[in-house]
């Protein structure tokens, strides 16, 4: 068992890294209307531009587990955060040059870094959660949402002040680099230590991560994560533009409404440990799908802009817990938990990163509001899947801990 002080230090480092990643991500999300205007891009073209982020992220995700196994979690986080911030800097330069090519390259590098860093942090968090037998994933992803909310607040202010996108993004790069250095030094590489101790349950760490889906339980968890992750990813990529183009809000108002989404996600995730002490994980998974689906339904079909904006909070509350709860479920059980967490995380990030840009093609023809219909279908499918879950393997043990 980890010493309390060491465990707190490690958890704090992982939480801090996810805050930085959240700020960096929402930094460019909140400025997508301004970026679209600077590049003079259509909705379809924006989808293609964002696809650069998806391609980079897929490359990062597919290589991340190999990277973690070879370099261990801390070094993978260093590489990921460096690529992440370098990509954001390139994105800033591309926006200043009004160069689509440079912006796409920036998105690709940002995506690679995000894939490496996110999977490394999730694998390390899964090792801590399994060892300590206490909920961690919901709070960890809540820190990402907290960072996204802080980034959205900053983005709202920058949009209102009409600060050039380049200056905004480069400022975040500098601050992010200063904060990241001390955080990664505190990572203990616990996931690598557990494998090196000869724990039979962690044997076979070198296997291809997607082999974990040979287990039907892991596959069901992964498909659920895919559906709920898509509901979150669609909001992160398109919500500001959806509110601007679909409801005729101003750029600053669209960014502010996106902040409401991140607020809903943050509140739900930071309250996740409290909820897990009172409800089963299965009940929370179902509630997440219902809330997210309800919010999406209203956003797509509401006639009132105010009602559509309010429904975004439901969307955020529902999207919040599904993905981290799925990761916690994957970490449980005997065998290679790092491989299972990596597999489910990879499938979830595929949905977050590849699905939303494809919605741009639908949005070009039908508008961004109707482009959310496939997301609503995925959310409903995730809800149906929960009736095939076996309650016993998915129930998280909640053990009181000191402090």
Protein Blocks (a to p, Z undefined) as FASTA:
>chain_A
ZZfklmmmmmmmmmmmmmmmmmmmmmmmmmmmmmmmmnopafklmmmmmmmmmmmmmmmm
mmmmmmmmmnommlmmmmmmmmmmmmmmmmmmmmmnopaklmmmmmmmmmmmmmmmmmmm
mmmmmmmmmmnopafklmmmmmmmmmmmmmmmmmmmmmmnopafklmmmmmmmmmmmmmm
mmmmmpgolmmmmmmnopaklgoklpcfklmmmpmklmmmmmmmmmmmmmmmmmmmmmmm
mmmmmnopafklmmmmmmmmmmmmmmmmmmmmmmmmmbcfklmmmmmmmmmmmmmmmmmm
pmblklmmmmmmmmmmmmmmmmmmmmmmmmgcedjfklmmmmmmmmmmmmmmmmmmmmmm
mmmmnopklmmmmmmmmmmmmmmmmmmpcfklmpccddddeZZ
